Amino acid sequence: EISLKEEDTAEALKPILTQIMTGIKDALEKTPPELSADLVDMGLVLTGGGALLKNIDKLISKETGLPVQIAEDPLSCVAFGCGKALDEEQTFSTLLIGQ
């Protein structure tokens, strides 16, 4: 039996969180200006399992300066979103086709 402290987990996740933040910042830098204005107003919504990490919303908000919220059901909404993208294949074709 071992005892893990929150600090130990945070230290283990630090390299992964750094990669996540790099990816978010890269995506934001490539975001067209008309969408950037929407992000400033409406913020980011976190989905998927990573959204369940304690305080990740606060970290991302601090690092980006944008409001961040966690989706109501972050695990399921990823699957629902993929389903909607497949239903609207023509609309999302540039995202669904490997580039």
All heavy atoms as an XYZ file, in Angstrom:
729
protein
N       0.845     -1.177      0.000
C       0.000      0.000      0.000
C       0.890      1.240      0.000
O       1.880      1.296      0.725
C      -0.886     -0.024      1.249
C      -1.852      1.113      1.308
C      -2.766      1.022      2.527
O      -3.292     -0.079      2.789
O      -2.917      2.043      3.188
N       0.511      2.194     -0.836
C       1.241      3.458     -0.864
C       0.253      4.608     -0.666
O      -0.939      4.453     -0.918
C       2.026      3.663     -2.179
C       1.066      3.728     -3.361
C       3.074      2.599     -2.373
C       1.714      4.191     -4.639
N       0.790      5.692     -0.253
C      -0.036      6.870     -0.049
C       0.381      7.941     -1.060
O       1.551      8.303     -1.131
C       0.156      7.381      1.381
O      -0.659      8.487      1.615
N      -0.573      8.381     -1.867
C      -0.308      9.426     -2.860
C      -0.919     10.732     -2.397
O      -2.078     10.781     -2.003
C      -0.938      9.072     -4.213
C      -0.139      8.218     -5.160
C      -0.941      7.954     -6.422
C       1.174      8.862     -5.518
N      -0.132     11.771     -2.489
C      -0.632     13.102     -2.153
C      -1.026     13.810     -3.439
O      -0.558     13.483     -4.522
C       0.448     13.899     -1.433
C       0.874     13.298     -0.111
C       1.982     14.118      0.506
C       2.466     13.445      1.773
N       3.680     14.059      2.287
N      -1.878     14.805     -3.311
C      -2.317     15.584     -4.468
C      -1.112     16.199     -5.182
O      -1.067     16.270     -6.401
C      -3.288     16.673     -4.017
C      -3.933     17.411     -5.153
C      -4.997     18.383     -4.673
O      -5.669     18.099     -3.669
O      -5.145     19.418     -5.329
N      -0.111     16.614     -4.414
C       1.088     17.214     -4.989
C       1.845     16.214     -5.876
O       2.417     16.586     -6.897
C       2.023     17.741     -3.892
C       1.447     18.879     -3.073
C       0.519     18.408     -1.948
O       0.539     17.221     -1.578
O      -0.267     19.249     -1.468
N       1.848     14.943     -5.475
C       2.520     13.905     -6.266
C       1.828     13.733     -7.618
O       2.484     13.630     -8.655
C       2.511     12.558     -5.516
C       3.264     12.617     -4.198
O       4.239     13.382     -4.103
O       2.866     11.882     -3.263
N       0.515     13.706     -7.586
C      -0.251     13.566     -8.819
C      -0.042     14.783     -9.708
O       0.151     14.657    -10.923
C      -1.753     13.400     -8.499
O      -1.912     12.318     -7.597
C      -2.556     13.137     -9.748
N      -0.058     15.962     -9.109
C       0.146     17.200     -9.884
C       1.512     17.199    -10.550
O       1.653     17.586    -11.716
C      -0.012     18.414     -8.978
N       2.513     16.752     -9.840
C       3.877     16.701    -10.399
C       3.955     15.710    -11.555
O       4.582     15.980    -12.580
C       4.881     16.322     -9.306
C       6.321     16.394     -9.737
C       6.776     17.805    -10.083
O       6.258     18.768     -9.502
O       7.656     17.939    -10.965
N       3.289     14.578    -11.430
C       3.294     13.570    -12.501
C       2.564     14.078    -13.741
O       2.939     13.748    -14.870
C       2.649     12.276    -11.997
N       1.537     14.886    -13.540
C       0.747     15.397    -14.670
C       1.342     16.653    -15.306
O       0.910     17.057    -16.384
C      -0.682     15.702    -14.211
C      -1.553     14.498    -13.893
C      -2.875     14.949    -13.290
C      -1.793     13.655    -15.130
N       2.316     17.250    -14.659
C       2.861     18.525    -15.144
C       3.314     18.489    -16.607
O       2.952     19.373    -17.382
C       4.006     18.980    -14.233
C       4.394     20.404    -14.424
C       5.382     20.835    -13.347
C       5.625     22.319    -13.441
N       6.479     22.794    -12.362
N       4.083     17.480    -17.051
C       4.488     17.466    -18.471
C       3.291     17.347    -19.430
O       3.277     17.968    -20.493
C       5.394     16.237    -18.589
C       5.780     15.876    -17.205
C       4.704     16.394    -16.308
N       2.300     16.590    -19.042
C       1.114     16.416    -19.884
C       0.326     17.723    -19.948
O      -0.121     18.141    -21.020
C       0.236     15.261    -19.353
C       1.009     13.946    -19.462
C      -1.087     15.177    -20.090
C       0.479     12.826    -18.633
N       0.165     18.384    -18.807
C      -0.544     19.653    -18.783
C       0.192     20.714    -19.599
O      -0.443     21.541    -20.250
C      -0.745     20.126    -17.344
C      -1.715     19.290    -16.516
C      -1.710     19.734    -15.052
C      -3.113     19.352    -17.087
N       1.504     20.659    -19.585
C       2.299     21.581    -20.403
C       2.010     21.353    -21.879
O       1.828     22.311    -22.651
C       3.803     21.415    -20.107
O       4.027     21.705    -18.722
C       4.644     22.343    -20.962
N       1.923     20.099    -22.295
C       1.591     19.785    -23.688
C       0.188     20.240    -24.042
O      -0.054     20.768    -25.136
C       1.725     18.281    -23.947
C       3.148     17.799    -24.007
C       3.209     16.308    -24.307
O       2.320     15.541    -23.940
N       4.266     15.892    -24.977
N      -0.752     20.037    -23.138
C      -2.130     20.473    -23.373
C      -2.164     21.986    -23.554
O      -2.793     22.501    -24.484
C      -3.057     20.028    -22.217
C      -3.239     18.504    -22.242
C      -4.413     20.738    -22.288
C      -3.942     17.933    -21.024
N      -1.487     22.719    -22.664
C      -1.482     24.181    -22.753
C      -0.820     24.651    -24.048
O      -1.291     25.593    -24.677
C      -0.773     24.795    -21.545
C      -1.551     24.714    -20.249
S      -3.258     25.324    -20.353
C      -3.052     26.896    -21.146
N       0.237     23.983    -24.463
C       0.902     24.336    -25.721
C      -0.065     24.150    -26.889
O      -0.167     25.007    -27.765
C       2.175     23.492    -25.919
O       3.073     23.756    -24.840
C       2.852     23.810    -27.237
N      -0.793     23.044    -26.894
C      -1.767     22.781    -27.952
C      -2.881     23.817    -27.973
O      -3.285     24.285    -29.043
N      -3.377     24.179    -26.803
C      -4.440     25.184    -26.730
C      -3.930     26.526    -27.236
O      -4.594     27.195    -28.041
C      -4.974     25.314    -25.284
C      -5.730     24.043    -24.886
C      -5.856     26.552    -25.130
C      -6.086     23.961    -23.412
N      -2.755     26.927    -26.789
C      -2.206     28.221    -27.211
C      -1.929     28.238    -28.713
O      -2.191     29.242    -29.382
C      -0.941     28.543    -26.418
C      -1.243     28.905    -24.971
C       0.025     29.159    -24.182
C      -0.277     29.503    -22.744
N       0.932     29.721    -21.951
N      -1.419     27.131    -29.253
C      -1.195     27.050    -30.704
C      -2.508     27.196    -31.466
O      -2.586     27.909    -32.466
C      -0.524     25.725    -31.086
C       0.932     25.654    -30.679
O       1.516     26.702    -30.307
O       1.497     24.536    -30.716
N      -3.544     26.510    -31.003
C      -4.855     26.594    -31.662
C      -5.404     28.014    -31.582
O      -5.959     28.524    -32.562
C      -5.829     25.605    -31.022
N      -5.244     28.668    -30.441
C      -5.745     30.030    -30.293
C      -5.001     31.005    -31.207
O      -5.601     31.924    -31.762
C      -5.641     30.485    -28.831
C      -6.607     29.797    -27.861
C      -6.280     30.204    -26.425
C      -8.045     30.118    -28.200
N      -3.704     30.783    -31.379
C      -2.921     31.650    -32.266
C      -3.366     31.527    -33.716
O      -3.271     32.477    -34.488
C      -1.434     31.319    -32.152
C      -0.804     31.787    -30.852
C       0.645     31.332    -30.695
O       1.222     30.758    -31.659
O       1.196     31.533    -29.598
N      -3.873     30.349    -34.089
C      -4.298     30.098    -35.469
C      -5.774     30.411    -35.687
O      -6.282     30.272    -36.792
C      -4.020     28.638    -35.833
C      -2.545     28.304    -35.849
C      -2.306     26.827    -36.086
C      -0.828     26.507    -35.983
N      -0.567     25.080    -36.033
N      -6.456     30.821    -34.635
C      -7.888     31.104    -34.733
C      -8.123     32.411    -35.480
O      -7.502     33.430    -35.161
C      -8.503     31.195    -33.315
O      -8.273     29.958    -32.645
C      -9.990     31.470    -33.381
N      -9.008     32.401    -36.480
C      -9.320     33.635    -37.210
C      -9.871     34.706    -36.264
O     -10.543     34.380    -35.282
C     -10.391     33.201    -38.214
C     -10.308     31.720    -38.285
C      -9.762     31.248    -36.970
N      -9.590     35.976    -36.571
C     -10.013     37.070    -35.690
C     -11.509     37.084    -35.377
O     -11.897     37.384    -34.247
C      -9.615     38.328    -36.462
C      -8.583     37.892    -37.427
C      -8.849     36.450    -37.727
N     -12.340     36.732    -36.349
C     -13.786     36.765    -36.094
C     -14.206     35.722    -35.053
O     -15.159     35.922    -34.305
C     -14.599     36.603    -37.385
C     -14.378     35.310    -38.141
C     -13.189     35.315    -39.111
O     -12.383     36.265    -39.082
O     -13.081     34.348    -39.877
N     -13.482     34.607    -34.989
C     -13.774     33.602    -33.963
C     -13.132     33.969    -32.629
O     -13.665     33.643    -31.570
C     -13.288     32.225    -34.410
C     -14.014     31.593    -35.592
C     -13.409     30.245    -35.934
C     -15.491     31.451    -35.308
N     -11.995     34.642    -32.679
C     -11.321     35.058    -31.448
C     -12.214     35.956    -30.609
O     -12.244     35.850    -29.384
C     -10.016     35.793    -31.768
O      -9.099     34.918    -32.370
N     -12.946     36.854    -31.274
C     -13.861     37.743    -30.551
C     -14.930     36.929    -29.823
O     -15.280     37.241    -28.675
C     -14.500     38.732    -31.514
N     -15.426     35.876    -30.466
C     -16.413     35.014    -29.820
C     -15.817     34.302    -28.608
O     -16.487     34.140    -27.589
C     -16.964     33.968    -30.796
C     -17.884     34.562    -31.846
O     -18.389     35.687    -31.629
O     -18.093     33.911    -32.885
N     -14.573     33.870    -28.716
C     -13.916     33.184    -27.599
C     -13.763     34.107    -26.403
O     -13.930     33.689    -25.258
C     -12.557     32.633    -28.023
C     -12.578     31.452    -28.982
C     -11.164     31.099    -29.431
C     -13.242     30.250    -28.326
N     -13.441     35.352    -26.670
C     -13.297     36.316    -25.577
C     -14.644     36.516    -24.883
O     -14.718     36.599    -23.657
C     -12.731     37.661    -26.095
C     -12.799     38.736    -25.028
C     -11.293     37.474    -26.575
N     -15.716     36.579    -25.678
C     -17.055     36.788    -25.118
C     -17.616     35.538    -24.445
O     -18.150     35.611    -23.337
C     -18.035     37.234    -26.213
C     -17.722     38.617    -26.740
O     -17.036     39.385    -26.035
O     -18.156     38.931    -27.863
N     -17.499     34.402    -25.128
C     -18.169     33.188    -24.659
C     -17.239     32.212    -23.954
O     -17.697     31.359    -23.205
C     -18.867     32.503    -25.836
C     -19.922     33.406    -26.438
S     -20.831     32.839    -27.897
C     -20.277     31.256    -28.286
N     -15.952     32.293    -24.226
C     -14.990     31.425    -23.559
C     -14.869     30.052    -24.179
O     -15.415     29.775    -25.245
N     -14.153     29.206    -23.491
C     -13.903     27.831    -23.917
C     -14.746     26.878    -23.083
O     -15.024     27.142    -21.920
C     -12.425     27.477    -23.704
C     -11.384     28.373    -24.361
C      -9.987     27.976    -23.894
C     -11.483     28.289    -25.862
N     -15.129     25.762    -23.698
C     -15.838     24.702    -22.980
C     -14.978     23.450    -23.058
O     -14.611     23.006    -24.143
C     -17.235     24.435    -23.593
C     -17.928     23.291    -22.847
C     -18.083     25.687    -23.562
N     -14.645     22.905    -21.900
C     -13.815     21.700    -21.851
C     -14.683     20.456    -21.921
O     -15.721     20.373    -21.259
C     -13.008     21.672    -20.553
C     -12.061     22.837    -20.310
C     -11.322     22.643    -18.991
C     -11.078     22.992    -21.448
N     -14.244     19.502    -22.740
C     -14.945     18.227    -22.875
C     -13.936     17.100    -22.736
O     -12.734     17.324    -22.722
C     -15.638     18.121    -24.244
O     -14.645     18.157    -25.268
C     -16.627     19.247    -24.451
N     -14.433     15.888    -22.653
C     -13.564     14.724    -22.571
C     -13.072     14.476    -21.151
O     -13.341     15.240    -20.227
N     -12.332     13.415    -21.005
C     -11.842     13.014    -19.689
C     -10.924     14.023    -19.039
O     -10.921     14.172    -17.815
N     -10.143     14.734    -19.840
C      -9.235     15.736    -19.281
C      -9.972     16.837    -18.544
O      -9.431     17.444    -17.613
N     -11.212     17.089    -18.930
C     -12.009     18.125    -18.276
C     -12.310     17.771    -16.821
O     -12.657     18.642    -16.024
C     -13.315     18.340    -19.039
N     -12.151     16.498    -16.472
C     -12.430     16.050    -15.111
C     -11.254     16.264    -14.166
O     -11.377     16.045    -12.955
C     -12.836     14.578    -15.120
C     -14.072     14.247    -15.961
C     -14.318     12.742    -15.975
C     -15.290     14.986    -15.447
N     -10.108     16.690    -14.700
C      -8.965     16.967    -13.834
C      -9.260     18.184    -12.964
O      -9.687     19.225    -13.464
C      -7.700     17.226    -14.665
C      -7.139     16.033    -15.421
C      -6.022     16.476    -16.359
C      -6.618     14.987    -14.446
N      -9.035     18.044    -11.694
C      -9.355     19.112    -10.743
C      -8.627     20.407    -11.104
O      -7.415     20.410    -11.319
C      -8.956     18.657     -9.328
C      -9.312     19.630     -8.244
C      -8.918     19.079     -6.887
C      -9.237     20.060     -5.777
N      -8.845     19.524     -4.470
N      -9.382     21.462    -11.204
C      -8.877     22.825    -11.459
C      -8.257     23.049    -12.831
O      -7.621     24.084    -13.047
C      -7.889     23.258    -10.370
C      -8.552     23.403     -9.019
O      -9.692     23.833     -8.930
N      -7.841     23.028     -7.974
N      -8.444     22.124    -13.771
C      -7.877     22.345    -15.106
C      -8.536     23.551    -15.774
O      -7.886     24.284    -16.518
C      -7.939     21.092    -16.000
C      -7.043     21.301    -17.223
C      -9.363     20.750    -16.374
C      -6.736     20.063    -18.005
N      -9.810     23.785    -15.480
C     -10.476     24.957    -16.034
C      -9.831     26.251    -15.542
O      -9.613     27.198    -16.312
C     -11.974     24.933    -15.726
C     -12.289     24.776    -14.243
O     -11.452     24.230    -13.486
O     -13.394     25.183    -13.830
N      -9.460     26.274    -14.270
C      -8.815     27.464    -13.707
C      -7.426     27.669    -14.306
O      -7.020     28.798    -14.590
C      -8.739     27.347    -12.192
C     -10.110     27.398    -11.543
C     -10.043     27.171    -10.053
C     -11.463     27.175     -9.494
N     -11.583     26.483     -8.250
N      -6.688     26.574    -14.508
C      -5.356     26.665    -15.111
C      -5.449     27.229    -16.521
O      -4.710     28.159    -16.880
C      -4.684     25.290    -15.135
C      -3.386     25.204    -15.937
C      -2.271     25.988    -15.241
C      -2.977     23.759    -16.143
N      -6.356     26.687    -17.320
C      -6.478     27.133    -18.709
C      -6.935     28.589    -18.762
O      -6.428     29.379    -19.565
C      -7.424     26.198    -19.497
C      -6.798     24.802    -19.604
C      -7.732     26.767    -20.877
C      -7.715     23.732    -20.153
N      -7.850     28.970    -17.892
C      -8.305     30.356    -17.856
C      -7.156     31.293    -17.477
O      -6.979     32.349    -18.092
C      -9.462     30.496    -16.865
O      -9.930     31.822    -16.863
N      -6.383     30.882    -16.504
C      -5.240     31.698    -16.067
C      -4.215     31.859    -17.184
O      -3.697     32.942    -17.428
C      -4.584     31.056    -14.840
C      -3.383     31.797    -14.315
C      -2.768     31.058    -13.141
C      -1.433     31.689    -12.759
N      -0.720     30.884    -11.771
N      -3.940     30.777    -17.889
C      -2.910     30.789    -18.937
C      -3.362     31.495    -20.214
O      -2.539     32.048    -20.927
C      -2.486     29.357    -19.269
C      -1.754     28.645    -18.151
C      -0.332     29.152    -17.959
O       0.347     29.459    -18.953
O       0.098     29.241    -16.792
N      -4.666     31.452    -20.504
C      -5.154     32.037    -21.759
C      -5.829     33.394    -21.577
O      -5.982     34.136    -22.539
C      -6.173     31.101    -22.445
O      -7.315     30.957    -21.593
C      -5.561     29.745    -22.766
N      -6.267     33.671    -20.358
C      -7.011     34.899    -20.121
C      -8.456     34.820    -20.594
O      -9.154     35.828    -20.636
N      -8.915     33.633    -20.943
C     -10.277     33.434    -21.430
C     -11.133     32.769    -20.360
O     -10.624     31.994    -19.546
C     -10.280     32.548    -22.678
C      -9.558     33.090    -23.902
C      -9.457     32.019    -24.972
C     -10.277     34.317    -24.433
N     -12.438     33.041    -20.388
C     -13.317     32.292    -19.475
C     -13.377     30.828    -19.920
O     -13.396     30.545    -21.115
C     -14.677     32.976    -19.631
C     -14.593     33.804    -20.864
C     -13.153     34.037    -21.167
N     -13.374     29.934    -18.957
C     -13.382     28.493    -19.255
C     -14.429     27.824    -18.371
O     -14.502     28.095    -17.172
C     -11.991     27.866    -18.989
C     -12.020     26.366    -19.227
C     -10.917     28.520    -19.847
N     -15.216     26.974    -18.987
C     -16.183     26.184    -18.220
C     -16.077     24.723    -18.637
O     -15.565     24.404    -19.703
C     -17.593     26.711    -18.408
C     -18.111     26.623    -19.824
C     -19.517     27.183    -19.946
O     -20.189     27.439    -18.959
N     -19.973     27.375    -21.164
N     -16.570     23.864    -17.781
C     -16.564     22.428    -18.062
C     -17.966     22.038    -18.527
O     -18.962     22.443    -17.924
C     -16.154     21.635    -16.809
C     -14.717     22.014    -16.419
C     -16.283     20.138    -17.040
C     -14.261     21.451    -15.103
N     -18.027     21.273    -19.602
C     -19.314     20.810    -20.134
C     -20.070     20.038    -19.055
O     -19.474     19.421    -18.171
C     -19.091     19.934    -21.358
N     -21.383     20.062    -19.154
C     -22.227     19.392    -18.160
C     -21.899     17.907    -18.040
O     -21.824     17.364    -16.952
C     -23.695     19.579    -18.528
C     -24.637     19.072    -17.477
C     -26.086     19.390    -17.803
O     -26.354     20.486    -18.318
O     -26.926     18.528    -17.541
N     -21.701     17.235    -19.149
C     -21.348     15.809    -19.159
C     -20.165     15.643    -20.112
O     -20.334     15.234    -21.259
C     -22.551     14.986    -19.619
C     -22.309     13.490    -19.548
O     -21.219     13.065    -19.122
O     -23.218     12.733    -19.938
N     -18.958     15.985    -19.648
C     -17.810     16.058    -20.555
C     -17.483     14.753    -21.281
O     -17.015     14.787    -22.409
C     -16.657     16.494    -19.665
C     -17.096     16.324    -18.273
C     -18.587     16.297    -18.271
N     -17.745     13.621    -20.665
C     -17.421     12.352    -21.321
C     -18.388     12.038    -22.452
O     -17.985     11.656    -23.543
C     -17.401     11.218    -20.301
C     -16.309     11.312    -19.233
C     -16.451     10.172    -18.233
C     -14.938     11.304    -19.864
N     -19.673     12.218    -22.212
C     -20.671     11.880    -23.227
C     -20.730     12.898    -24.353
O     -21.003     12.542    -25.498
C     -22.056     11.760    -22.599
O     -22.077     10.695    -21.671
N     -20.469     14.158    -24.059
C     -20.648     15.178    -25.097
C     -19.626     15.009    -26.224
O     -19.895     15.409    -27.359
C     -20.639     16.584    -24.523
S     -19.108     17.152    -23.863
N     -18.496     14.383    -25.958
C     -17.527     14.112    -27.028
C     -18.146     13.140    -28.033
O     -18.103     13.363    -29.241
C     -16.210     13.543    -26.462
C     -15.292     13.084    -27.576
C     -15.511     14.584    -25.599
N     -18.753     12.087    -27.524
C     -19.385     11.098    -28.409
C     -20.557     11.714    -29.173
O     -20.700     11.494    -30.380
C     -19.857      9.899    -27.593
N     -21.370     12.512    -28.478
C     -22.500     13.167    -29.150
C     -22.007     14.124    -30.228
O     -22.578     14.197    -31.311
C     -23.379     13.917    -28.149
C     -24.170     13.016    -27.244
C     -24.195     13.249    -25.877
C     -24.884     11.936    -27.739
C     -24.921     12.418    -25.034
C     -25.615     11.104    -26.908
C     -25.629     11.350    -25.541
N     -20.952     14.860    -29.943
C     -20.396     15.792    -30.926
C     -19.866     15.078    -32.149
O     -20.070     15.525    -33.283
N     -19.196     13.948    -31.939
C     -18.706     13.161    -33.078
C     -19.873     12.648    -33.910
O     -19.823     12.661    -35.143
C     -17.858     11.990    -32.588
S     -16.268     12.478    -31.924
N     -20.921     12.210    -33.241
C     -22.110     11.745    -33.958
C     -22.736     12.847    -34.791
O     -23.100     12.634    -35.946
N     -22.829     14.042    -34.233
C     -23.388     15.170    -34.976
C     -22.507     15.527    -36.170
O     -23.008     15.853    -37.244
C     -23.555     16.380    -34.062
C     -24.696     16.240    -33.091
C     -24.833     17.475    -32.210
C     -25.981     17.282    -31.234
N     -26.193     18.459    -30.383
N     -21.186     15.473    -35.974
C     -20.271     15.776    -37.076
C     -20.446     14.763    -38.202
O     -20.420     15.122    -39.382
C     -18.830     15.788    -36.580
N     -20.643     13.500    -37.855
C     -20.852     12.479    -38.883
C     -22.200     12.654    -39.571
O     -22.314     12.412    -40.771
C     -20.729     11.087    -38.278
C     -19.311     10.703    -37.828
C     -19.331      9.382    -37.060
C     -18.364     10.622    -39.007
N     -23.224     13.079    -38.807
C     -24.536     13.344    -39.405
C     -24.479     14.522    -40.373
O     -25.204     14.563    -41.351
C     -25.585     13.654    -38.332
C     -26.025     12.413    -37.577
O     -25.779     11.292    -38.063
O     -26.612     12.574    -36.478
N     -23.631     15.477    -40.086
C     -23.470     16.675    -40.925
C     -22.158     16.574    -41.703
O     -21.376     17.518    -41.754
C     -23.451     17.932    -40.041
C     -24.697     18.140    -39.230
C     -25.853     18.645    -40.073
O     -25.600     19.293    -41.110
O     -27.010     18.388    -39.693
N     -21.938     15.422    -42.307
C     -20.661     15.133    -42.972
C     -20.240     16.213    -43.962
O     -19.075     16.598    -44.014
C     -20.738     13.778    -43.675
C     -19.413     13.332    -44.243
C     -19.502     11.943    -44.855
O     -20.504     11.240    -44.651
O     -18.554     11.586    -45.541
N     -21.176     16.731    -44.718
C     -20.832     17.745    -45.719
C     -20.308     19.013    -45.041
O     -19.312     19.594    -45.468
C     -22.032     18.064    -46.595
C     -21.681     18.962    -47.772
C     -22.851     19.079    -48.741
O     -23.978     18.727    -48.414
N     -22.573     19.576    -49.924
N     -20.954     19.415    -43.954
C     -20.542     20.624    -43.233
C     -19.151     20.451    -42.619
O     -18.335     21.367    -42.629
C     -21.562     20.957    -42.119
O     -22.848     21.071    -42.704
C     -21.194     22.229    -41.401
N     -18.893     19.265    -42.068
C     -17.650     19.026    -41.344
C     -16.625     18.239    -42.147
O     -15.648     17.751    -41.593
C     -17.950     18.288    -40.035
C     -18.734     19.093    -39.040
C     -20.096     18.918    -38.907
C     -18.088     20.039    -38.256
C     -20.825     19.672    -37.995
C     -18.806     20.798    -37.338
C     -20.174     20.610    -37.210
N     -16.796     18.127    -43.460
C     -15.936     17.256    -44.270
C     -14.465     17.619    -44.163
O     -13.607     16.748    -44.149
C     -16.382     17.269    -45.726
O     -16.254     18.569    -46.265
N     -14.144     18.901    -44.056
C     -12.725     19.277    -43.986
C     -12.102     18.855    -42.661
O     -10.893     18.652    -42.595
C     -12.535     20.795    -44.161
O     -13.292     21.474    -43.169
C     -12.968     21.250    -45.543
N     -12.903     18.684    -41.627
C     -12.388     18.227    -40.338
C     -12.320     16.710    -40.256
O     -11.506     16.169    -39.502
C     -13.273     18.747    -39.198
C     -13.386     20.249    -39.054
C     -14.399     20.594    -37.968
C     -12.045     20.859    -38.734
N     -13.177     16.028    -41.001
C     -13.273     14.584    -40.901
C     -12.296     13.858    -41.826
O     -11.986     12.693    -41.608
C     -14.709     14.112    -41.209
C     -15.772     14.631    -40.244
C     -17.163     14.257    -40.753
C     -15.550     14.054    -38.863
N     -11.811     14.529    -42.850
C     -10.905     13.911    -43.795
C      -9.474     14.174    -43.348
O      -9.104     15.317    -43.072
C     -11.127     14.457    -45.222
C     -12.539     14.115    -45.675
C     -10.093     13.907    -46.189
C     -12.939     14.786    -46.983
N      -8.672     13.109    -43.246
C      -7.270     13.275    -42.852
C      -6.539     14.172    -43.822
O      -6.718     14.087    -45.027
N      -5.734     15.052    -43.283
C      -5.034     16.015    -44.150
C      -3.575     15.715    -44.218
O      -2.880     15.434    -43.393
C      -5.271     17.431    -43.633
C      -6.730     17.785    -43.701
C      -6.993     19.184    -43.166
O      -6.086     19.952    -42.893
N      -8.241     19.517    -43.020
